[in-house]
Amino acid sequence: MSKRARPVIYRKGKAPTDAPGDLSDSDEDNVSQTRHTSATPASIEKSIAEISTVQPFIDPSSDRRLRRLQSSRNEKGEDLDVDSRRAARAQRARQARLEEVRESERDTGGRSVSVKMERDGGEDEQEREGDEEDEDAAAERRQRLRQKALERRRAEEEAALQQEAERVKEESEGTGEESDECTSEYTTDSEDETGPTRTLLKPVFIPKNHRETIFEKERMEREAEEAEQKRLKQAEERKQESHHMVEEELRKEAAAEEISALPTDVDDTDNIDEEAEFAAWKLRELLRIKRERAEKHAREQEKLDLERRRLMTDEEIARENQKLGKMTQKEKSQMRFMQKYYHKGAFYNDDGDVGKALQQRDFAAPTLEDKFDKSSLPAVMQVKNFGRAGQTKYTHLADQDTTSFEAGWAQKSEVNKRALNKLGGMKTGFDKPTKRRRMD
């Protein structure tokens, strides 16, 4: 196996390894002249031929990796659109490079062409490496898709098996004829090989006491019996309700007959004795007229008295009031020793009789225990609620003097004087209020 020649790579500002060490000025001029003058049609065709030999077209059938990829796609039934597109893209890239070489025939020499050839060769190698990586990634992706499809197919098969098992179980729970039909299907299923195969379960004998059909039959009989009992009970209830409704209707009819038997006329005393009724009305009218005349006379007399008193002096008014007894005060009743105080209360005084009774009532009169004289009792017993839990210690403030002349607020000192002067209502003068605070 011959070893492949390594291409020479040219870099900017760096001489190649196989270049001669030193060149004279004349040699450099000759080289540059040769580069600029050798761009003839024959040299261009030669360069194109060299490029085509350096970067030959890679046949997919000659590459082992491409063959493996093609065989895997053929096994899976996929098309080769990706490979054809990749090959067409590589062919277009080579054609573009050839056109660039033709366009640069007037500007570059043989060395530039060789440099471009080497650069293009390196780019082709990089492109092939990238294509290999893309192929590996695509193969891994296809492997994952294939695995997912296989798992989905397995899940569908398991679901189909489970549904088939449930259907067979339901068929086995049917009647004897259905079980016979299932048995005949089990024996003749081999004849139907053209259709889709299905998994059949082995018939299993079930004891009579474990058969669900018997339990279902007993349950249905029990439900029917309960429904019949419920129907009879509802019929009895409707019968009782009908009896009650008939009794209620009879009771209403009897009450209506009793009401219709009563007299329809209103029992009143009108038009029995018209002369007596007229005399009573006449008396009421005379009393009303008399009352209105008296009220009118009282209003007129009050108005005259008011006009007369307006013309009198204060001394004359006072003598008249004393003569009429208007200024005399009513004597107040004296409350007894330790007598309880009760409020007189609030009453509706629009009625004249009630108002007079309240004016004449003595609200300070003793009641209950206060009717007895407690001043004759010993001093120990002269307390409220004696002998009870609510017994008081003192009777009244006049009995106990709590004044303390030794207290601080009772001393006549400058501090107390200043405090008293600051209290409200302790100053005799009045000053106009201002915003500024006065300094005393």
C-alpha positions in Angstrom: 0.0 0.0 0.0 1.6 3.3 -1.2 1.7 6.1 1.3 -0.3 9.2 0.3 1.8 12.3 -0.4 1.2 15.1 2.1 0.2 18.4 0.4 2.3 21.4 0.9 0.6 24.2 2.9 1.6 27.8 2.3 1.0 30.4 5.1 1.3 34.1 4.9 4.8 35.5 5.9 6.3 32.0 6.3 8.4 30.1 3.7 7.7 26.5 2.9 9.9 23.8 4.4 11.2 22.5 1.0 12.0 26.0 -0.4 15.7 26.8 -1.1 17.5 28.6 1.7 18.8 31.8 -0.1 17.8 33.4 -3.4 19.6 36.2 -5.0 17.9 39.3 -6.3 18.2 38.1 -9.8 16.7 34.8 -9.0 13.8 36.5 -7.2 13.2 38.7 -10.3 13.3 35.7 -12.5 10.8 33.9 -10.3 8.4 36.9 -10.2 8.8 37.4 -14.0 8.0 33.7 -14.5 4.9 34.0 -12.3 3.6 37.0 -14.2 4.4 35.8 -17.7 3.4 32.1 -17.5 -0.4 32.8 -17.4 -1.0 31.4 -20.9 -4.0 29.4 -22.0 -1.9 26.2 -22.0 -0.8 26.8 -18.4 -4.3 27.5 -17.3 -5.6 24.2 -18.8 -2.7 22.4 -17.1 -3.6 24.0 -13.7 -7.2 23.0 -14.2 -6.1 19.4 -14.9 -3.9 19.4 -11.8 -6.8 20.7 -9.7 -9.1 18.0 -11.0 -6.5 15.4 -10.2 -5.8 16.8 -6.8 -9.5 16.9 -5.8 -11.2 14.0 -7.7 -15.0 13.3 -7.4 -15.8 10.8 -4.6 -18.1 8.1 -5.8 -20.5 7.0 -3.0 -20.0 3.4 -4.0 -16.2 3.6 -3.5 -16.4 4.9 0.0 -17.0 2.3 2.8 -18.9 4.8 5.1 -21.2 5.9 2.3 -21.9 2.3 1.4 -22.8 1.5 5.0 -25.1 4.5 5.2 -26.7 3.6 1.9 -27.3 0.0 2.9 -28.9 1.1 6.3 -31.2 3.4 4.4 -32.2 0.7 1.9 -33.0 -1.6 4.8 -35.2 1.0 6.4 -36.9 2.0 3.2 -35.8 5.6 3.2 -34.9 7.6 0.1 -31.4 8.9 -0.8 -32.4 12.5 -1.1 -29.9 13.6 1.5 -26.9 11.9 -0.2 -27.9 13.2 -3.6 -28.2 16.8 -2.3 -24.9 16.5 -0.5 -23.2 15.2 -3.8 -24.8 18.0 -5.8 -23.6 20.5 -3.3 -20.0 19.2 -3.5 -20.2 19.2 -7.3 -21.4 22.9 -7.3 -18.5 23.8 -5.0 -15.9 22.3 -7.3 -17.4 24.1 -10.3 -17.3 27.4 -8.4 -13.6 26.8 -7.6 -12.8 26.1 -11.2 -14.5 29.3 -12.3 -12.5 31.2 -9.7 -9.3 29.8 -11.2 -10.2 30.8 -14.7 -11.1 34.4 -13.5 -7.7 34.8 -11.7 -5.6 33.8 -14.7 -4.7 37.4 -15.4 -3.8 38.3 -11.8 -2.0 35.2 -10.3 0.7 32.9 -11.4 1.5 29.2 -11.0 2.4 29.5 -7.4 -0.8 31.2 -6.5 -2.7 28.5 -8.4 -0.9 25.8 -6.4 -1.6 27.6 -3.2 -5.3 27.9 -4.0 -5.3 24.2 -4.9 -3.8 23.2 -1.6 -6.2 25.5 0.3 -9.1 24.0 -1.6 -7.9 20.5 -0.8 -7.8 21.3 2.9 -11.3 22.8 2.7 -12.5 19.6 1.0 -11.0 17.5 3.8 -12.7 19.6 6.4 -16.0 19.4 4.5 -15.7 15.6 4.3 -15.0 15.5 8.1 -18.1 17.6 8.7 -20.1 15.4 6.4 -19.0 12.4 8.4 -20.1 14.0 11.6 -23.4 14.9 10.1 -23.8 11.3 9.0 -23.1 10.0 12.5 -25.6 12.4 14.1 -28.2 11.4 11.5 -27.5 7.7 12.1 -28.0 8.2 15.9 -31.2 10.2 15.3 -32.6 7.5 13.1 -31.6 4.9 15.7 -33.6 6.8 18.4 -36.6 7.2 16.1 -36.5 3.5 15.3 -36.4 2.7 19.0 -39.4 4.9 19.7 -41.3 3.3 16.9 -40.5 -0.1 18.2 -41.7 0.9 21.7 -44.9 2.3 20.3 -45.6 -0.8 18.4 -45.0 -2.9 21.5 -47.4 -0.7 23.5 -50.1 -1.0 20.8 -49.6 -4.8 20.7 -50.0 -5.0 24.5 -53.1 -2.8 24.5 -54.6 -5.0 21.7 -53.8 -8.1 23.7 -55.4 -6.7 26.8 -58.6 -5.7 24.9 -58.8 -9.1 23.3 -58.5 -10.7 26.7 -61.2 -8.6 28.1 -63.5 -9.3 25.2 -62.9 -13.1 25.5 -63.6 -12.8 29.2 -66.9 -11.1 28.6 -67.8 -13.7 26.0 -67.0 -16.5 28.4 -69.5 -15.0 31.0 -72.4 -15.3 28.5 -74.9 -18.1 28.2 -74.1 -21.8 27.3 -74.8 -21.2 23.6 -72.3 -18.3 23.5 -69.7 -20.6 25.2 -70.4 -23.3 22.5 -69.9 -20.7 19.8 -66.7 -19.6 21.3 -65.5 -23.2 21.4 -66.4 -23.7 17.8 -64.6 -20.5 16.9 -61.6 -21.8 18.9 -61.6 -25.1 16.9 -62.2 -23.4 13.5 -60.0 -20.4 13.9 -57.1 -22.2 12.1 -59.2 -22.3 8.9 -59.3 -18.5 8.8 -55.5 -18.0 8.3 -55.9 -15.3 5.7 -57.4 -12.8 8.2 -55.5 -11.1 11.1 -54.5 -13.5 13.9 -55.7 -12.9 17.5 -54.8 -14.3 20.8 -57.4 -16.8 22.3 -57.6 -17.7 26.0 -58.0 -21.2 27.3 -61.6 -22.0 28.6 -61.6 -22.3 32.3 -64.3 -24.1 34.3 -66.1 -21.9 36.9 -68.0 -23.5 39.8 -71.7 -22.8 40.1 -71.4 -20.9 43.3 -68.7 -18.6 41.7 -70.6 -17.8 38.5 -71.4 -14.1 38.3 -74.5 -14.8 36.1 -76.2 -16.6 39.0 -75.4 -13.7 41.4 -76.7 -11.2 38.8 -80.0 -13.2 38.4 -80.5 -13.3 42.2 -79.8 -9.5 42.4 -82.3 -8.8 39.7 -84.9 -10.9 41.5 -84.2 -9.1 44.7 -84.5 -5.7 43.0 -87.8 -6.7 41.4 -89.2 -7.8 44.8 -88.2 -4.6 46.4 -89.7 -2.6 43.6 -93.0 -4.5 44.0 -93.0 -3.8 47.8 -92.3 -0.1 47.2 -95.2 0.0 44.6 -97.6 -1.5 47.1 -96.5 0.9 49.8 -97.0 3.9 47.6 -100.5 2.7 46.6 -101.5 2.4 50.2 -100.2 5.9 50.9 -102.2 7.3 48.0 -105.3 5.5 49.3 -104.9 7.0 52.8 -104.3 10.5 51.3 -107.4 10.1 49.2 -109.5 9.3 52.3 -108.1 12.4 54.1 -108.9 14.6 51.1 -112.5 13.3 51.1 -112.9 13.9 54.8 -111.6 17.5 54.4 -114.0 18.2 51.5 -116.9 16.9 53.6 -115.9 19.1 56.6 -115.7 22.1 54.3 -119.1 21.4 52.9 -120.6 21.1 56.3 -119.1 24.4 57.4 -120.4 26.1 54.3 -123.9 24.8 55.0 -123.8 26.1 58.6 -122.8 29.5 57.4 -125.5 29.6 54.7 -128.1 28.7 57.4 -127.3 31.9 59.3 -129.4 35.1 58.7 -127.9 37.3 56.0 -129.2 40.7 57.6 -126.9 42.7 59.8 -127.9 42.7 63.4 -128.0 46.5 64.2 -130.2 48.9 66.2 -130.8 51.5 63.5 -134.2 52.9 62.8 -135.7 51.2 65.9 -136.8 54.4 67.7 -136.2 57.4 65.5 -137.6 60.0 68.1 -135.2 58.8 70.8 -132.3 58.9 68.4 -133.2 62.4 67.3 -133.5 63.6 70.9 -130.0 62.1 71.8 -128.5 63.8 68.8 -130.1 67.2 69.7 -128.6 66.9 73.2 -125.2 66.2 71.9 -125.4 69.2 69.6 -126.5 71.5 72.4 -123.6 70.4 74.6 -121.1 70.9 71.8 -122.4 74.4 71.1 -122.2 75.3 74.8 -118.6 73.9 75.1 -117.5 75.9 72.1 -119.1 79.1 73.5 -117.3 78.6 76.8 -113.9 78.1 75.2 -114.4 81.2 73.0 -115.4 83.3 76.1 -112.3 82.0 77.9 -110.0 82.9 75.1 -111.5 86.4 74.8 -111.2 86.9 78.6 -107.6 85.8 78.6 -106.8 88.2 75.8 -108.5 91.1 77.7 -106.5 90.3 80.9 -103.3 90.2 78.9 -104.0 93.6 77.5 -104.9 95.0 80.9 -101.7 93.6 82.6 -99.6 95.1 79.9 -100.7 98.5 80.9 -100.0 97.9 84.6 -96.7 98.5 86.5 -94.6 95.9 88.1 -95.8 96.7 91.6 -99.4 96.4 90.5 -98.7 93.1 88.9 -97.0 91.8 92.0 -99.9 92.9 94.3 -102.4 91.2 92.0 -100.4 88.0 91.8 -100.1 87.9 95.6 -103.8 88.5 95.9 -104.7 85.7 93.4 -102.2 83.4 95.1 -100.1 82.7 92.1 -96.8 83.4 93.8 -97.4 81.2 96.8 -95.0 78.2 96.8 -96.2 74.7 97.6 -94.7 73.3 100.8 -92.3 70.4 100.1 -92.6 67.3 102.2 -89.5 66.5 104.4 -87.8 63.2 103.7 -87.2 60.9 106.6 -83.9 59.6 108.0 -82.2 57.3 105.5 -85.2 57.4 103.2 -84.6 56.1 99.6 -85.1 58.5 96.7 -87.3 57.4 93.8 -87.6 59.3 90.5 -91.2 60.4 89.8 -91.1 58.9 86.3 -92.4 60.2 82.9 -96.1 60.0 82.0 -98.3 61.0 79.1 -99.9 64.3 80.4 -102.2 65.1 77.5 -105.1 63.7 79.3 -106.5 66.2 81.8 -107.3 63.7 84.6 -103.8 62.2 84.5 -102.2 65.7 84.6 -104.2 66.7 87.6 -103.4 63.5 89.5 -99.7 63.9 88.8 -99.8 67.5 90.1 -101.4 66.5 93.3 -99.2 63.5 94.0 -96.4 63.7 96.6 -93.4 62.0 95.1 -91.4 62.4 98.4 -93.7 60.3 100.4 -92.1 57.2 102.1 -92.7 53.7 100.8 -92.2 50.2 102.1 -89.4 50.1 104.7 -89.0 53.9 104.7 -92.4 54.2 106.5 -90.7 53.2 109.8 -88.6 55.7 111.7 -85.0 54.5 111.7 -83.7 57.3 113.9 -84.8 55.4 117.0 -82.6 52.4 116.1 -79.1 51.8 117.6 -76.2 53.4 115.6 -75.0 50.0 114.5 -78.3 49.3 112.7 -78.6 52.7 111.2 -77.1 51.5 107.8 -78.7 50.5 104.5 -79.4 46.8 104.0 -78.5 45.9 107.6 -77.5 42.2 108.0 -77.3 41.6 104.2 -74.3 41.1 101.8 -74.9 44.6 100.3 -74.7 46.3 103.7 -73.1 49.8 103.5 -70.5 51.1 105.9 -71.5 54.7 106.1 -75.0 56.4 106.0 -74.1 59.8 104.4 -71.2 62.2 104.0 -72.4 64.5 106.8 -71.9 61.6 109.2 -68.3 61.0 108.3 -65.9 64.0 107.8 -63.1 62.9 105.4 -61.4 66.3 105.3 -57.6 66.1 105.7 -55.9 69.5 106.4 -52.5 67.9 106.4 -52.7 66.8 102.8 -50.4 68.5 100.2 -53.2 70.1 98.2 -54.6 71.7 101.4 -51.4 73.5 102.3 -51.2 77.2 101.5 -47.9 77.2 99.5 -46.6 79.1 96.4 -46.9 75.9 94.4 -50.6 75.5 95.2 -51.2 79.2 94.4 -49.6 78.9 91.0 -51.5 75.7 90.3 -54.8 77.4 91.3 -54.2 80.4 89.1 -53.7 78.2 86.1 -57.1 76.5 86.6 -60.0 77.5 84.5 -62.4 80.1 86.0 -60.0 81.2 88.7 -59.1 84.5 86.9 -61.3 87.5 87.3 -60.2 89.5 84.2 -60.8 88.6 80.6 -58.2 89.2 77.9 -58.5 88.9 74.2 -57.1 85.6 73.0 -53.9 85.8 71.0 -51.7 83.4 69.2 -48.7 84.1 71.5 -48.7 82.6 74.9 -48.7 85.0 77.8 -46.0 84.7 80.3 -47.3 85.3 83.8 
